């Protein structure tokens, strides 16, 4: 079920970057390579592969009985044009977008392509806002801002509570499964005459809005990021220029990453479409009870590129390490492992390298890139070997990176045609997001791997707004410390939040990892209170804190105390995204009482204090 790379042709663009230093200490980094030509709209890719490889499988998903439902490029194009006709008959337009409440599915893929084919924006909304939320506040805010003309729900019974909780105004409800009163069935859209589709397709321009992707809203209500046809098309051209092997070998993915996020939707889905590849939709995800589905899918599908977020690798690695059959299937054709969405702890990087050595006898190409929903998402790429995790790479062709000195690191800003024109119906947010030179203020920080050789790329150095000072006036670099702490506390910590603003020492709030129960010898149904109070777990945390302190450095480089959290991160409170990224500020604000308890004297029960004497 995959295509093997010819190893001799697995080529990457040379690592080259031009640096423009400024008198104020700022630097502008650019690729010396000119950006190549790219299509007018995303639909041109579907038209191309329908002509060149109509029988090749484009997208596949598990059917109700467990086998694979496969759709070829030729079948996809036929269905996309029929759906597009149905959307036009429903009166949808550039100002009446489609809201999507659905997990990844073939139907969602075809509907998305159909809408973009005729200039109707699509807005996939995180299922977590419907299925994990208790108050539906973010979903309500998104719908009120979006004012959709249609809402597509694949499984209406699954989203019934959300549908009842939200005022959809006059939006037409379209369902993919079952029956619901006053709803149009998916199949009904396929019965339209087809009139006007070709004219609408020809009228789609590079500036036409393709998608409205809502950010996680970790610092407030979600914002609707406008993604134009130009952004999506040229971003794939940028990727193809730094990964030229894509022009020769169709990518085959087995991917769970949600399409309401730019990583799964724009980077991965469009990578397959642009290069005539095949996408097997993984109906699992990195969560208890669902990671097993990912494992089952990877037993049958051998990808040649594998994408995931750090939390996904954290949960998948124990299965790969213990199951030779799974390992053989995953590594059979695999040439590239790619992580993004959050910084990868170094211990996970090393475990992935060890696996490739065990299975292949060589280190696999392990890499990452950097960007945001606002940058389509690719802004920089590490298209060269890296010795460690966290390397963001260098700017891709056509994209500029501004580096501004800030408390011993650099604030990063981005400018280029892959950057969003702004936020849906929020001109105030649009103005605030860009500096006086038109650079998008992304909020991330970085530093050079080697200041004398900028072509070695930059390292991710956390969020600018997350860093703080201790009472001593010493800066705590949260991003760097977080990664070292997760590695030192493995497998107890899935993630940590760094506390200590205006205090004498750093403290950690620790979210329990999936391996904590097994480490303590407890059953999988053991409660968080039992795990967090187990002597073996507490001793492992003490040992981990000691390891951090013995690395040397000031009190800002290690934690002097820690507490294990029993309550998981809340998506309603903005503590976590559905990709698993923890928002440090939101956790500290919501759990202010926990922070106070962490620093109380004498130390309270459950607080682990490092003895430095």
C-alpha angles and dihedrals in degrees: 000000000000146000121243121226119234096238092214089060098048092111132163131197116267115268102250131150136171116219124204109194120204130208092243092059096261121128133203115210122198138169113248089217118095118234111255129225119290135187126275092240141359091256091070089071092057091047091050097052092042086061098041104036111008094160096050115109110251104177135002138182139180113273124220090267094049104256124113122273104207127195120195125213091254092051091045093053092049092050094042093056092046091050091046090057090051092051092052090051089054089060097247118158144157089292097043105059131184120251114207125206104183146103115248110296143154090252091053091049093052094044091050092051091046092053094047089046091067101030101265113138118231124210113194107196122209109262087218090072087060104031106031100032122094099197102029088221095142093045091051092049092049094050092047090052096041099046092197124203091211139019120204118204117181096195109023094185090057092052097036096117092050092047090053094045097055131070103229093179108203097338112141112239115224119185132195101200138028126357131294129175116259092008130129114227121231091243091057090065089059093063097070122120097246094233114152098014097112092045092049091047091052091050094058109109133190090260093052112118109250102175143002107212118190118219118227093263093227091152097038139320115345117273122219108234113205113227113192127203087250093056093052096044100044093043089061089048088053090052093047091053093056093038101041092167087077089075090062108037123040111234118241115202136184099195138169099177108131120251093223085073125070094232096061098030106038105021102037105025093044091045088061094044096046093050101038094250135146127253120201107196109229107214091197130080139185097285134102110278092015103063086071089065090054089051091050092050093049090053088064103032121056108198123203091208121032123199128190145142121250093259089053092053090046091058097038098048098073089056093049092047095051102035117067093185093054091045091052092050094048096046097038095101100001117134106155131041113191129188129187141141093080139011114287116232111238093238090062090049090053093047091052091050091048091052093052090050091051095048104031104021090236140068113268120227102269115185150145143199136208138231142097144246085273092058099051075253114275116087103142132015135195095221091162134065115288126198096209145015123277101048108142096188129216132301117290118232113292095019127104126205121204116201115198120189110246126168097324096321137062129264108222125222130175136214129178146097089283091066120101120258087224148282126318109264093341110104090162092060091044092055092047094050097064132061127224091276095051097257115146110239101225097175097228126124131215145171134202120269085218118004090203091056110039090176087075086071137228131295121229108250103183132260117319091226093051098063119094143173129251120224087268089064092247117140118238111211099211100190095054095043092047093057094046091048094051090051093048092049097044124168095014097059122061089176139345136212117214117224134178110101108168091353131117096249144018120261132192131220104203126206110205117250127225091254097054096091094050090046089056092044092244128142120260091252094056111128124247091247091056092048096046093051097045112121094228091053093047092048091049090054091050090050091049092051089050091052091053093050093049092060087080129234135103128314089271092070099062141031122252096193140017144185130204113230118223097190115073120233114283121233092195090058092047093246094129140014122226088254088062102253112149117220106218098199095047093051093048092049095047094043098042090134090056090052090051090050090048091060099036118126124251092036113258126229111283095027113117113211124196113232107216095179 
